[in-house]
């Protein structure tokens, strides 16, 4: 699936959720919520996979630095 197709699906889902909420249709709201969860699982790695990998790498580096600083300070935090 391409990023364009994934973006289109997210847009259509957003429109569907808006229609369901504005229309006050509970069944449609639940259906759109289910579709949203499925899309999140399938589309998020396609659209934001690079960002998530970079973010996880930065967080791992920060954890390593914080642990090193904590070890140098004897475990005391200010």
N, C-alpha and C positions, 0 to 999 in steps of 0.2 A: 504494500500500500504506500502510495506516495504522500509526501507532506501536503500537497494540494488537496488530495482526496480526504486526508485526515482532517485538514482544516475545514473543508466543506461539511464533513459530518459533524464536527463540533459546532459549526454555525447553525446547521439545521437542527441540532439538538437544542441549542440555545433558543431558537425561535419556537420550537415545540414546547419547551418548558415555559416560555413566556405566555404562549397561547393557553396552556393548561392552567397556569396560575391566574391569568386575567379572566379566563372563562369560569373559574371556580369548579372545574370538573375534577373530582377526587380520583376517579379511576384513571383519567389521563395523566394526572400528576404522578400517581404511583407508577404508571407505565413509563413515563418520561424519566422518572428517578431511576428505574431499573436500566433503561437504555443509557442513561448518563453514567451509571456505574460500569456497565459493560464497555462503553466507549473510553472511560478513564483507564481501564485496565489495558485496552488494546491500543489506544492512540497516544497515551502519554509517552511511552518509550520512543515512538516515532517522532513526535514533535519536540520533546524535551530531553531525549536521551543524552545528547552531547552535554547539555547544561547540567544534568543530574550527575554524570560521570565527573565533570570538572568540579562540581560542588562537593561531591564526596571526597575527591582527592584533596581539595583545600581543607575540608573538615578533618581529614586524617592527619594532615600536616599540622593543623592547629592543635589537635589532641596530643600529637607527639611533642610539640613545643611546650604545651601546658604541663604535660607529665614531666618533661625535663626540668622546667622551672620549679615545679612542685618538689622534685627530688633535690634540687639545688638549695631550696629554701627549707629543707627538712620537713616538708609537708605542711608548713604554715602558710595560710592564705590571708591576705589583707583585704 
